[in-house]
Amino acid sequence: MKIAIWIVCGLLAALWTGGAFAAAALTEWASGLIASGAAVDMGRAVAEWPVPARSRLGSTWPASRRCRSSSWRR
């Protein structure tokens, strides 16, 4: 049982370390984008993507679950 606990601890430590390295790499990548001005171009490109109609707020909820001002104040 002790070996299993140490294996789990080792796996969690490896995942934690990998996550720290991934976060450091993403931070370095993002700071490079911001410094070069490419983030603005990327933002403009994303802003031009079409948005599907179902992604609007509340359109995925059934009508019975939507909040209406007259029904929730009772």
VENLINCOR-V110448 format. One record per residue. N is the residue number from 1. RES is the residue in one letter. SS is DSSP state (helix for helix, strand for strand, loop for the rest). Layout:
BEGIN
n,res,ss
N,RES,SS
N,RES,SS
END
This chain:
BEGIN
n,res,ss
1,M,loop
2,K,helix
3,I,helix
4,A,helix
5,I,helix
6,W,helix
7,I,helix
8,V,helix
9,C,helix
10,G,helix
11,L,helix
12,L,helix
13,A,helix
14,A,helix
15,L,helix
16,W,helix
17,T,helix
18,G,helix
19,G,helix
20,A,helix
21,F,helix
22,A,helix
23,A,helix
24,A,helix
25,A,helix
26,L,helix
27,T,helix
28,E,helix
29,W,helix
30,A,helix
31,S,helix
32,G,helix
33,L,helix
34,I,helix
35,A,helix
36,S,helix
37,G,loop
38,A,helix
39,A,helix
40,V,helix
41,D,helix
42,M,helix
43,G,helix
44,R,helix
45,A,helix
46,V,helix
47,A,helix
48,E,loop
49,W,loop
50,P,loop
51,V,loop
52,P,loop
53,A,helix
54,R,helix
55,S,helix
56,R,loop
57,L,loop
58,G,loop
59,S,loop
60,T,loop
61,W,loop
62,P,loop
63,A,loop
64,S,loop
65,R,loop
66,R,loop
67,C,loop
68,R,loop
69,S,helix
70,S,helix
71,S,helix
72,W,helix
73,R,loop
74,R,loop
END
